[in-house]
Amino acid sequence: MASQPAMDEAAKAKLLLVMLALVWGLSWPIMKVVLDEISVWAMRALSFSLSALSLLALIRLQGRSPAIPRGVAWLHVAVASVFNVVGFGLLSSYAQLSATTSRVVIVNYSMPVWGSLMAWLILGERLDVREAVREATTN
């Protein structure tokens, strides 16, 4: 009996991408259902705790240290975490309580556009095609 050929790396990557899109897409309506049962604070405390434990476990399994150097690097990580992770998590959850999930998702994922426009208006950042292409190809 011949054995099945192993799935090549490109096929694995495509399968993982489809699975990620499915799980990520389903997480929004699931959050809405959960928010009908528990408070925003309880849901986010649970989700942030599980996420932090998962991240720490992964770091340990890789044999790496979770330590962040003291000083400016630690301050940058702390400030970014509060605004990007905690702020996004709490505010998007509260948004789901007052709007339809589809609208919340559209606003959330159009934030790079709004952020770019605010950077242009407030910080005087230049918005040009060359910079956009460079950013898109390096990320």
N, C-alpha and C positions, 0 to 999 in steps of 0.2 A: 504494500500500500504506500503510495507516494505521499510525502508530507506536503502540507500547504506552504507555498513560498511566503517568506516573511514580508510584512508590509514595508515598503520603502519609506524613507524619511519624509519625502514630500507628501505621500499619502497620509502618513501619521499627522503631519503638520496641518493638513487640510481638515482631517477629521477632528483634531483638537480645536481648530478655529471654529468649525461648525458647532461643536459642543459648547465652546465658550459663548458664542453668540446666543445659543438657545438658553443656556443657564442665565446669562446676563439679562436677556430679554424677559425671561420669565420671573426674574427676581423683582421687577417693578410691580406687577400685579400681585405677586405674593406678599410684598411689603404692604400693599394697600389692604389686603385681607388681614394681615397680622395687626395692622394699625386699628382695625375695627375691634380688636380683642384686647390689646394692651396699649399702654401709653407710649408716646414717642421716646421718652427717657428710658423706659424699661427695654424697649426694643433695641435702641441704640447701645445701651449698656451691655446687653447680651451680645449683640453683633460685634461691637468693638472688642469685647473681652475674648470672644471666640477667634476673631481675626488676629488679635495680638498673640494669643497662645499658639495659633497655627504658624504665624510668622516666626515666633521664637523657636518653635519646634523645628521648622525648616532650617533656620540658621544653625541650630545645634547639630542637626543631621548632616549639614554640609561641613561641620567642623570649624565654623567661623564664630567670631565673637559679636554679640549684639551691641557692644559698647560703642558709644559715640564720643569722639574726643571732646574734652572740655573746651570752652571758649566760644569763638564765633561760630564754629561748625555746629555745636550743640544748640546754640541760640537759633540758628537758621532752621534746624530741623524742628525744634520746638514750636517756633512761630508758624512755619509752614504746616505742621501737623494740626495746630489749632484751627487755622483758617481753612486749609484744604480738606483735611479728613473729618475733623469734628464738626466744623461749620457746615461743610457740604452734607454730611450725614444728617445732622439735626435739621437744617433748613429744608433739605429735600423731603424729609419725613413730614415736617409741618406743612410743606407745600401740598403733599398728597392728601392731607386732611381737608384742604380748602379748594382743591382743584381736581380735575380728572387726571388720572395717571398719565394718559397720553400727552396732555399738555405739559405736565411736569417734566416728562422725559424729553420733550422737544426743547423746552427752555434749558434744561440741564446740559444737553449735548450740543446746544448752539452757543454755550458759554465762551468757547474760544473766539467766536466772532465778536461777542459783546466785550470780552476782555481786550481784544485787539483794538476795538474802537475806543474803549476807555483809555488804553495806553496811548493812543494817538491824541485824544483830546486832553488828557490830564498830564501825561509825561512828555508829550511832543515826539513820540516814537514815529519813525517813518514807516509807512505801509507801502511796500512795493512788491512786485511779482518776483524779482530775484531773491529777496529775503524769504518770501513765502516758500519758494521752491527749495531753497537751501534748508529751511526748517523742516519741510516735509521729507526731504531725503535723508536727513541726519537722525530723525527720530524713528 
